[in-house]
Amino acid sequence: MKKVLIVEDSLIVSKLLASLLRAKGFDVRECSTVSEAQQDLKNIDLAILDYSLPDGTGLEVAEQLRRLHPGVPMFLLTARGSSVSKDAASKAGIKEYMEKPVEPDFLLKTVEKYCNV
């Protein structure tokens, strides 16, 4: 079973994403802060990271995850008009850059593509 880490401070968005992925058979772990995520970076196959978090950014999580597990694909979720650039996201190891609200079918197909499902 593929393991997906969701780092999202909006409980509604996190639960929606987790429910969607669990329904397709993924093992999902949810975190809402950078510090929580930093303690949960082991044994994951993919990470979905919100850019804006209460104690930092998803890029901080991405950089640490890239050092620990360089092959793990990471997606960055941003609010429309966010100040993060696609170039900065790419340098942090982000494979997909998605603006919220994310279309569920698109997200699921993208996750499946990177998890080889």
N, C-alpha and C positions, 0 to 999 in steps of 0.2 A: 504494500500500500504506500503510495507516494505521500510524503509529508510536506505540507505547506504552512509557512509561518505568515500570519497576517499581523501587521503592525499598523493599527488604525485607532485614533483616539475617539472617533465617533462610534458609539456603541451600536447605533442603528446600522451604519455602513459595515462595521465589522461582523455583526451577526448575520446580515444579509449575505455578505461574501462567504462567510463560513458555512452557512446553510446551503448555499448553492454548490459549493465544493464538496461538502459532506454527502450531498445527495448523489454526487457522481463518484463517490467512493474514496475521496481523498481524506487523509488524516490531517486535521487542521488544528493548529495552535494559534491562539489569539493573544496579542499584547497591545497595550495602549500607550506605552511610553518607550523612549530609547533605552532607559535603564532596565525595564522589564525585558525588552528584546535582547539586550546584550547578555542576559542570563539564559537565553533560550535559543542560542544559535547552533546547537549541536543537532546532527542528524536530520537536516532538512533538505528537501529536494528543490524547493522554490520558495521565494519570499515576495510578498506583496506589501509594499511599504508606502505609507502615507508620507507626503513631504513634510507637512507641518504637524509637529507633535508637541505636547506640553513642555517637554524638557530638551528639545532639540529638533533635528530633522531626520527624515528617513535616509538622507544621504550619509549621515553619520553611521547608521546601522549598516548601510550598504558597504561602506568602506571597511568596516570591521569584518563583516561577513565575507567580503572579497579576500581579505587577508587570511581568514581561517579556512575558507572553503571556496577557492577561486572558480570552481566550475558551476556553482549554484546560480541559476538564473534569478534575476530580481526585476520586479516591476515597480515603478514609482507612480503613485496616484497623486494628482494635484487638483486643487480647486481651480476653476477657470480664472485666468489672469494671474496665476501664481508667479512669483518672481524667479523661480528656479528655471534655468535654461536647460534645454535638451543636451547641450554640450557638457555642462557640469554633471548632469545625470549620467551621461555616457562615460565620462571620466571616472565616476564612482563605481562603474560596473553595471549600471542599469541597462537591461536588455529592451524593456518596453516602457514607454512613457505614456500614461493615460490620464486624460482629464475627467474629473467627476462631473456629472454622474456617468459611471461606466456602464455601457450596455452589457447586461449579463451574458448574453450569448457570445459576444465578442471576447469578454474576459475568459469565459470557460474554454472557448476554442483556443485562445492564446495559451492558457495554462496547459491544456492538453498537448499542444504543440511542443512546448518546452519540456514537458514531462514524458514525452513519447508515449502517450496513451492512445 
